[in-house]
């Protein structure tokens, strides 16, 4: 029985980014262990995936002493469990997991690349983060960028040899669950709860953004574009995500505006994203950096029109004026114009959404993506066996 260890920095990533993957591999007859820091999602993800979880006290910040402790604990775990494959996600888990797996002699070491923090950094911090990426890649045997745009960026910037890079399927870390993100399968009680939180007025245009409320997600530009638009009095901006003030915080002025403005609704995270998408007239994703954003797949699966920034990941999914609208990253003026266009040209936006749905159904169904991951695991195991 092959043994697989999947690692993320926090358990929320196991729950949201890798939903069903561990369960799927267990059903193929594999032994699977999940690893992350402690968190309130651990019990839930153990129950839903049906596999064991081990705690390693990762932090998301740069904490050298704590990171060395994590590497030592991971090495002990790998030597005890003797996994055939160690597969990491998220930057900190990727760095420490790949170093430890290499030190412990694990033959197959995979890191899925779903975004590069250095892209949005500047100065000495940018240089440090680029070196962190290189350390991660050098200790892995394969790197799986989850979009062609990310793969091209890594190659062009000399972060990793091209021979180590592989796109699984058409991209994406886990695809989208077309059964869950489906208007026919929504629960009425959750739909009512979402409606009561938003309290949309009659004919009010609902603009939805999904994700952490931090600067890198483009929230400041979105708030500015919305407030300066001609449609502010006939719309509502719904921000579905929690404030994160410890990393990359929003300005105090933006936070105050979000909390006080009657046309802006902020809702802490929920597992019922599909129900909010069902109420939205448009999904806006103004992020400064991405890998392959799940929220665009989810919006597409729900036939919700999309406006997004012109960054890697977004442009791997959305084609300008074919499957959505794309604006220059950090450009609040063009974003304002896109919001106004979406308000006026609703039939055109619905046409874009229909084409996006077809692309997603054909290429990013979660069942297809998980089968592709499994096939690549089998390929690596076979190659390792032949090398012995």
DATAWO-V452199 format. One line per field, one symbol per residue. ss: DSSP state (a for helix, b for strand, c for the rest). phi: phi as a letter, one per 40 degrees, with the letter a starting at -180 (. if undefined). psi: psi as a letter, one per 40 degrees, with the letter a starting at -180 (. if undefined). A space follows every 10 residues. Layout:
# DATAWO-V452199
ss=???
phi=???
psi=???
This chain:
# DATAWO-V452199
ss=ccbbbbbccc aaaaaacccc aaaaaaaccc bbbbbbcccc caaaaaaaac cbbbbccccc cccaaaaaaa aaaaaaaaaa acccbbbbcc aaaaaaaaaa aaaccccbbb bbbcccaaaa ccaaaaaaaa aaaaaaaaac cbbbbccaaa aaaaaacccc caaabccccc cccccbcccc ccaaaccaaa aaaaaaaacc ccccbbbbbb ccbcaaacaa aaaaaaaacc caaabbbbbb ccbccccccc caaaaaaaaa cccbbbbccc ccaaaaaaac cbbbbccccc cccaaaaaaa accccbbbbc cccaaaaccb cccbbbbccc caaaaaaaaa aaaacaaaaa aaaaaaaaaa aaacbaaaaa aaaaaaaaaa aaaaaaac
phi=.cbbbbbbcb cdcdcccbdg ccccccccgc cbbcbaccic cddccccccg bcbbcbccbc ccbdcccccc ccccdccccc cfccbbbbbg dccccccccc ccccgccbbb bccbhbdcdb cbgccccccc ccdccccccc cabbccaccc dccccccgca cdcccaccgc hgcagbcccc caccbccccc ccccccccfc ccgcccbbbb idcbcccgcc cccccccccc bdcbbbbbbc iccbccbfcc cdcccccdcb cccbbbbcdb cbddcccccc cabbbcdcaa bacccccccc ccgccbbacc bdgdccbcbd fbbibbbcdg cccccdcccc cccccccccc ccccccdccc ccbbddcccc cccdccdcdc cccccccc
psi=hihhhhhidi dddddddfhe dddddddeei hhhihiiiie eddddddddf iihhhhgiie ihgddddddd dddddddddd dgidhhhiii dddddddddd dddefhdhhh hhhfihddde iibddddddd ddddddddei dihgheiddd ddddddefdi hddehhhhbe aideaihedd ghdeeihddd ddddddddgh ihehhhhhhh iigideefdd dddddddeie edeeihhhhg iihgedhfii iddddddddd heehhhhiii efddddddei dihhgfidii cghddddddd defhihhiig iicdeddhhh fdeahhihhe gddddddddd ddddgddddd dddddddddd dddehddddd dddddddddd dddddde.
